[in-house]
Amino acid sequence: MFCQNCGEKLESPNQKFCASCGSVISNTPQAPQAPQLKAEQYQAPSAVWPVPVYKSKPLEVGEPGLHSKRSLAFAIVSLALAAVGFGFGSSSNFIGMIMPYSYYGSGGVLGLIIGVIFNITGLIFGILSKTNGKKARNYEPINTLKKVGGVFAVFGIVINIIPLAIIFIILVLPILVVLFIFF
């Protein structure tokens, strides 16, 4: 026997309800019928794409907190160390102004070493400034100090990396190439 509503085969002849669709089964004897095919409703795909929605924290404008102040302070220190490193690594002649840490610098090897130390320290302070800026963005309201500290930090990082990259290209890379070729 089959359900008159959905065409599902009934498990027992005395069944009162269809297990598939839940319709009432009449106990009147029927001629065996071919099961009806279930017609599933086709749902066309939606033309609108689902967009994930995230909770955003409300914009709060307020006084600068500890992380914002640290971010700006570390960025200023980073820029100052870049200037001092440039002063020790270069000389007053034209080649020294164009290319810091040139061979023609009046500071010699000691000035070069001191300049590199200042630039590495300035790079560390620039990275610390960006780290504190990220903490300020997460935990503090929006303020100008945080934004200025972030911009100065990027300048500090870039200005401190440039002389270190020049030193690497001019001094360290040729030494490594010579060691690689001859050994």
Secondary structure as the mmCIF struct_conf table of DSSP 4:
data_model
#
loop_
_struct_conf.conf_type_id
_struct_conf.id
_struct_conf.beg_label_comp_id
_struct_conf.beg_label_asym_id
_struct_conf.beg_label_seq_id
_struct_conf.end_label_comp_id
_struct_conf.end_label_asym_id
_struct_conf.end_label_seq_id
STRN STRN1 PHE A 2 PHE A 2
TURN_TY1_P TURN_TY1_P1 GLN A 4 CYS A 6
HELX_LH_PP_P HELX_LH_PP_P1 GLU A 8 GLU A 8
STRN STRN2 LYS A 9 LYS A 9
HELX_LH_PP_P HELX_LH_PP_P2 LEU A 10 LEU A 10
BEND BEND1 GLU A 11 SER A 12
TURN_TY1_P TURN_TY1_P2 PRO A 13 ASN A 14
BEND BEND2 LYS A 16 LYS A 16
STRN STRN3 PHE A 17 PHE A 17
TURN_TY1_P TURN_TY1_P3 ALA A 19 CYS A 21
HELX_LH_PP_P HELX_LH_PP_P3 SER A 23 SER A 23
STRN STRN4 VAL A 24 VAL A 24
HELX_LH_PP_P HELX_LH_PP_P4 ILE A 25 SER A 26
BEND BEND3 THR A 28 THR A 28
HELX_LH_PP_P HELX_LH_PP_P5 ALA A 34 LYS A 38
HELX_LH_PP_P HELX_LH_PP_P6 GLU A 40 TYR A 42
HELX_LH_PP_P HELX_LH_PP_P7 ALA A 44 SER A 46
BEND BEND4 ALA A 47 VAL A 48
HELX_LH_PP_P HELX_LH_PP_P8 TRP A 49 PRO A 50
HELX_LH_PP_P HELX_LH_PP_P9 LYS A 57 LEU A 59
STRN STRN5 VAL A 61 VAL A 61
HELX_RH_AL_P HELX_RH_AL_P1 LEU A 66 GLY A 89
BEND BEND5 SER A 92 ASN A 93
HELX_RH_AL_P HELX_RH_AL_P2 PHE A 94 ILE A 98
BEND BEND6 MET A 99 MET A 99
TURN_TY1_P TURN_TY1_P4 PRO A 100 TYR A 101
TURN_TY1_P TURN_TY1_P5 TYR A 103 TYR A 104
TURN_TY1_P TURN_TY1_P6 SER A 106 GLY A 107
HELX_RH_AL_P HELX_RH_AL_P3 GLY A 108 TYR A 139
BEND BEND7 GLU A 140 GLU A 140
STRN STRN6 ILE A 142 ILE A 142
HELX_RH_AL_P HELX_RH_AL_P4 THR A 144 ILE A 167
HELX_RH_PI_P HELX_RH_PI_P1 PHE A 168 VAL A 172
HELX_RH_AL_P HELX_RH_AL_P5 LEU A 173 PHE A 182
#
